[in-house]
Amino acid sequence: MKKLFISQPMKGKTNEEIKKEREEAIFCAKELMGDEVEVIDSFFEDAPAEAKPLWYLGESLKLLSTADVAYFATGWKNARGCKIEHTCAQQYGINIIES
């Protein structure tokens, strides 16, 4: 079973929208890989109140380092954190799926 990291733009979205998009990403990844996946939870609902965007990125990169495959959701090319995650995935040999 492969470990799946999901990179998605979250700015301006509700928790429900984010979760729905994650469900779609999981379904797509399973279909493309032809296997079950273990999802790495990179949606920080209980983040510290004072957390800044760079804090979220740092935590995400730690999680990305444990992934076998990274799924990049629609709009990732327009989100600076997602672009950094994509570059890291490329540079460190993590398989990439783009929506």
Disulfide bonds with the S-S distance in Angstrom:
none
